[in-house]
Amino acid sequence: MSVVPARVRTRRPTGSIVLAVYAVGVLVYLFLPIITIVAFSFNDPTSKFNLEWKGFTLDNWADPFAKGQLLDAMLYSLWIALWASVVATIIGGFVALALSRYRFRGGAFVNLFLVLPLTTPEVVLGASLLNFFVFADTPFLERGFRTILISHILFCVSFVSMTVKARVRGFDWTLEDAAMDLGAPPLRVFYKVTFPLIIPGILAAALLSFALSIDDYIITTMVSPVGGEPTFPLYIAGAFQREISPQINVLATMVLLVSVTLMAAGPVIGLLRRPKAATAP
């Protein structure tokens, strides 16, 4: 007669429990400000400052564009971020491809120059750009939309290049050689072979540059004209002195929902396009 040994219960080591608690704490620390913004978009404040919870209401979402100046600032920031992300993605993407595909003299210095905007404090970069625009003293570089756009493109190019380079680092360049051996011209090789394989990195870089542009405050403050049209961060910083309306939280929540939707769209589309496994008859 065989005896089945009783199932031995193993106790989880203390280290794994501490690590799990630490991970949960870090996640709470990261997402608590976002949760607060979303929660206070449903707040019903009794004063001009939406800083204390007074009660739940849906009136803020019923009229999210009640503040006309706030809406104008948001649209202005979105317009700048759209152009900055498009131009920076094109420039940074090709720079990353050139640095990864080819070896040339001075490539190390180009990599160094790409990293400099990432490591330079924003206040230093903003002051340098302000001095450049003032020194240029041309109508084209008069402080306004163009100077803000040029500044945002400048620091977004570095982030795009680093992101795309990380994606291209494991790329098999022999696929391009094989396509050219089969008679495909270089332009078709890029659009049919290279671009589809690196598109996830390009989209990630574009979303990152868009978020960085719409969020920038220090550099935008220095290159913006005094009394000019403010961007969304500049408007919020100025509004804190006189009013903090719930519509600020509503628009911030809307931007968050759009960002989450765009990030979730990639995996969902990948699952839908995945070929189904063939079933045996």
Sequence and secondary structure as in RCSB ss.txt:
>XXXX:A:sequence
MSVVPARVRTRRPTGSIVLAVYAVGVLVYLFLPIITIVAFSFNDPTSKFNLEWKGFTLDNWADPFAKGQLLDAML
YSLWIALWASVVATIIGGFVALALSRYRFRGGAFVNLFLVLPLTTPEVVLGASLLNFFVFADTPFLERGFRTILI
SHILFCVSFVSMTVKARVRGFDWTLEDAAMDLGAPPLRVFYKVTFPLIIPGILAAALLSFALSIDDYIITTMVSP
VGGEPTFPLYIAGAFQREISPQINVLATMVLLVSVTLMAAGPVIGLLRRPKAATAP
>XXXX:A:secstr
             HHHHHHHHHHHHHHHHHHHHHHHHHHHTTB  SSSB  S   B SHHHHSTT  HHHHHHHH
HHHHHHHHHHHHHHHHHHHHHHHHHH   TTHHHHHHHHHHHHHS HHHHHHHHHHHHHHH  GGGSSSHHHHHH
HHHHHHHHHHHHHHHHHHTT  THHHHHHHHTT  HHHHIIIIIHHHHHHHHHHHHHHHHHHHHH  HHHHHHS 
TTS   HHHHHHHHTTT B HHHHHHHHHHHHHHHHHHHHHHHHHHHHS       
